[in-house]
């Protein structure tokens, strides 16, 4: 707790008492008590009530916390004083010894304080004040029997050396005045009361901090029997345990009910169609719209639009006429270069070359339907104005299908890379690199394109390498493009993948992702005791071009001891006789692929190892998935 003394323009002062037990500040006049600090506070809301107020004795309510030496209660406030030989400081509550050289100091006199904690320090010297410059004391110094006696300010305690003071932890000793619902925080020489944090719904308070309450773990959720609880920040979700097929959803009782797509979807059907809900789905029925002549139903099926007879070609305009579309109809006009023949009631061509002889073209004028065309003799070309003739640059007319080089009185055609010039000397034709290549350009498939070629990979299971020629296997398991369920494990193969379910049979428990161990057997159950004590799952992958016989798997005890003896056999999944076993030594056996598998094929074989150790036979089972994939793409 500490005070701030503030001055206003009118000379009034206001004292700020910083403590969680006091209310906001009020200005206090200093007309009656000069050189003294005041504080007005309210211990509760009744301080602002209208009526006859009752004075609060702050000195007794906050004993030892407001003033360093003495506290005197006054109506509506309190005032601090100092012992003889001390003067009240500018903070309004602390005291300091009076210095002889201090001209402007205002001493405060009050009743002599008898220290409750103190010790005599130092010897006495006749004529000298043992408390001069506060003597050997860290805070308070008083003369007793001619010797200096040290004491501490409120909120501090005297240490064993009798001179220095240390802070008292009011929160630890219980000497604070915090109310219920408030938290005590120790400060130097005092303490502060902080309001305890109230946690929102879905959270609980722990170590002064609000943390999420796991309703699922605490079993405070209200999920039904058909739902699983999933905790979220401040709440929880009830997710269905069983999924419904498409077109159905799960109600609050876990039953699958039909989804009305017509009301739940924003636009189930396109414009011009009506939505009809069915069990598990819905259908769209086209609306029936009748349009007037010259109109038809628009693409959206919801309104009639004009038929453009000119564009669709259903008009009856004759040659040399222009069709103009109108709403629901059309109109025929004569084109430029035609004139209307009233006798034949048709548009006839105007021969501009006859009508303007020698004035349209520099050399030859040729009439065309609705217009005319100027032409030039061999070796000349028509100029940009369409009338005059100029020398011909044959390459300007692109006589070559690709590249043209103009030469004197002629030209030469060339082809770009990937093409060859045909016998006509003008046309370039694509070279089919895929059919003409001596070596293999692509590992899987070569696709010829104009002027070049491209390599392609199988549509599934492979991706093109960075060199653009070779294909590499796509690991669907790592890429997340597989369709395995949550209860299955994805196993990547060359050009594909498999979804494996590694489940344990009855009387076994799953101890890892690949291992099942037998539970304890009744003494009367011989079948259970003879069953393998452990079942371990393995996955192997080979290609059809593997050289046989090939050793594909080894099995043995770990650790092995002298005198161990094992017997290896394929007990399941080898009806076609592709696999065989062989004993490598007394404690190691191997599984062999005995003959070639010419087509891709999946096998699931059970390999049993019986271990004879110190007169006891123990059985172990290796459940092996063997995948034979194609050696070619």
Protein Blocks (a to p, Z undefined) as FASTA:
>chain_A
ZZdddddfkopacdddddfkbccdddddfklmghiacddddfblklmpgcjdddddfklm
mgoklpmkbccddehiacddddehiacdfkopaccdddfklmkbccddddddddfbdcde
djddehiafkgghiaafkbccdeehiacddddehiacdfkomaccdddfklnopacbdeh
iacdddehiacddddddddehiaceehiacdddfklnopaccdfkbccdddehiacdddf
bdcdehiacdfkopacdddfklmpmblbaehiacdddehiacdddddddddehiacdfko
paccdddfklnopacbdehiacdddehiacddddehiacdfklopacdddfklmmghklb
mkbccddehiacddddehiacdfkomaccdddfklnopafkbccddehiacddddehiac
dfkomaccdddfklmpmbdfbfkbccddehiacddddfehpacdfkomaccdddfklnop
acbdfkbccdddehiacdddddddehiacfbfkbccdddddfklmklmmpcfbdcddddd
ddfkbccdddfbdcddddddehiacddddfehplnopaccddfblmbccdddfbdcfbdc
dddddddddddeehiacddddddddddddfbZZ
